[in-house]
Amino acid sequence: MGFDSFGESHAERLEVRWGGADWWEAVAGGAVEEAGRSLLTPRQTVSVFALPVTELKDLNERQVRGMIEAGERDEERLVAALGTWPTRWPAGRRVRLSFLGINLSMRCDMQPRCVYCNQQPVAEQMTPADWRQVLAGLAAAEAEGEGPYVFFTGGEPLLFAEELWGPGGLLRTAHAAGAVCNVNTNALALTPTAALGLVSAGLGRVHISLDTHRPEAQDALRGGSGRWQQVMRGICNLQIAKALLGVQHPVIHVNCVLTRRNADDFPEFLRFLLSLRPRQAEGLSGDFDMHLIPVGGEQNRELRLTADEYVRFFTETGARAEEVWQEYQTEQEVPADQRGPLQEKVPFMSPFHRVEQRGDLREWAETAAQGRPAELALTPRCYVAPTQSFLLPDGSQYWCGGHATSRPEPLGQVRGAGVAENIQRSVGQVACLPGPHCHTCAGATQAINRSVENALRQTVREWLSPEGEGEAVGEVGEGGFE
């Protein structure tokens, strides 16, 4: 098998991996043919940006238009009324989800664990059968058409093996329920068989944890020697599986935890990741976009960048990364009218630039250095909570991944009730959000909230205009989730 679409260095790496005994065993055992026979295509996800706007308009349009007809012209009061969820769920109204995060297990095959790991263990009570029941329930909660984005994480999801990617596994159960799936993995268990299984099950996206292009630095962050090589082996296995089955899914993204030990690596790490991308006939590959995640947890204070270091990272270091990006666009012969700066083309890469902040870079850096990178991007209200949920291995249900990390009282338990039922029963809590536990708000959630607020504001302006008869909802961002 040839790897002509890749650069010379990575093509050689793939050829070596393809020649491994584990791949020949998979081929000889018929794993490739079986994966091809049962191959699924990823579903189309509902827009996480548009759904909250649609739902809030449906709930509140009559009230807000009534306020306008009665003479109300204060934009902030109108936006607040349009963007407020009911304190009680309306009878007969179904819950529509755009995102469901599932922490399958706290177990991890990275032993010792990453030096920055701040997982808070819970008693694991959910079984694979329990998870399948949760996922099957999505079909009853969703209308026909685009389904929610289901994000599997851990611990390490691949430890579930065929229970995750096999014939009766969670990925296929979610696919049957109309969802598109993502798996967040350290890639250690991403064997040829697992890679073929993930691709065959119609996985839409995979997030692989990798913090630097330097093996010795990666091994130090991951608490053991050979970690970098293990991750690269898993990446190659997944790319080979995609090539064998002739598909572009799953899109491969990289999660990079930003610490004082790897911040200066960013430009060359970006260059390395871009070298792993295949060349496409049209446009740039979406593989190996990077998500920068400021290191969290009070115990990681010594790993966290100082305010000055954050400022330097987003100015001097960022400028060097921009040079790498521009060189890449030139090498890939991207037409001039399709080129753009890194933060425009990969907006979720930067935790500072990806969403409008209530302050400048220095102000953001001061709060981020104190472990609160989300603080200046929080909107006055949480617009997305009733359209999403996050589940832990004990079955506890939270409004979001940030709450699942900071651990306020859960909104419900999925071992006794469905995801939608818990949202209906607990929707009154949303009036208190954002709250003291929202400092860990994920960058994606911040961006969605801001997009929804902007769309609601544009809607109010349309209704306030002399021609305000239309149904415009303004700009609501792109569909899908990171």
Stockholm file with secondary structure:
# STOCKHOLM 1.0

chainA/1-482         MGFDSFGESHAERLEVRWGGADWWEAVAGGAVEEAGRSLLTPRQTVSVFALPVTELKDLNERQVRGMIEAGERDEERLVAALGTWPTRWPAGRRVRLSFLGINLSMRCDMQPRCVYCNQQPVAEQMTPADWRQVLAGLAAAEAEGEGPYVFFTGGEPLLFAEELWGPGGLLRTAHAAGAVCNVNTNALALTPTAALGLVSAGLGRVHISLDTHRPEAQDALRGGSGRWQQVMRGICNLQIAKALLGVQHPVIHVNCVLTRRNADDFPEFLRFLLSLRPRQAEGLSGDFDMHLIPVGGEQNRELRLTADEYVRFFTETGARAEEVWQEYQTEQEVPADQRGPLQEKVPFMSPFHRVEQRGDLREWAETAAQGRPAELALTPRCYVAPTQSFLLPDGSQYWCGGHATSRPEPLGQVRGAGVAENIQRSVGQVACLPGPHCHTCAGATQAINRSVENALRQTVREWLSPEGEGEAVGEVGEGGFE
#=GR chainA/1-482 SS CCCTTSCHHHHHHHHHHHTSHHHHHHHHTTHHHHHHHTCCCCCCBCCTTHHHHHHHHHHHHHHHHHHHHTTCCCHHHHHHHHTCCCSSCCTTCCCCCSEEEEECCSCCSCSSCCTTCCCCCCCCCCCHHHHHHHHHHHHHHSCSSCBCEEEEESSCGGGGTHHHHSTTSHHHHHHHTTCEEEEEECSTTCCHHHHHHHHHTTCCEEEEECCCSCHHHHHHHHTSTTHHHHHHHHHHHHHHHHHHHTCCCSEEEEEEEECTTTGGGHHHHHHHHHHTSCCCSSSCCCTTEEEEEECCSGGGGGGSCCHHHHHHIIIIIHHHHHHHHHHHHHHTTCCGGGCCCHHHHSGGGCTTTSSCCSSCHHHHHHHHHTTCTTGGGCCSSCSSGGGEEEECTTSEEESSHHHHHHCCCCSEETTTSCHHHHHHHHGGGGGGCSCTTGGGCCHHHHHHHHHHHHHHHHHHHHHHSTTTTSCCCCCCCCSSCC
#=GC SS_cons         CCCTTSCHHHHHHHHHHHTSHHHHHHHHTTHHHHHHHTCCCCCCBCCTTHHHHHHHHHHHHHHHHHHHHTTCCCHHHHHHHHTCCCSSCCTTCCCCCSEEEEECCSCCSCSSCCTTCCCCCCCCCCCHHHHHHHHHHHHHHSCSSCBCEEEEESSCGGGGTHHHHSTTSHHHHHHHTTCEEEEEECSTTCCHHHHHHHHHTTCCEEEEECCCSCHHHHHHHHTSTTHHHHHHHHHHHHHHHHHHHTCCCSEEEEEEEECTTTGGGHHHHHHHHHHTSCCCSSSCCCTTEEEEEECCSGGGGGGSCCHHHHHHIIIIIHHHHHHHHHHHHHHTTCCGGGCCCHHHHSGGGCTTTSSCCSSCHHHHHHHHHTTCTTGGGCCSSCSSGGGEEEECTTSEEESSHHHHHHCCCCSEETTTSCHHHHHHHHGGGGGGCSCTTGGGCCHHHHHHHHHHHHHHHHHHHHHHSTTTTSCCCCCCCCSSCC
//
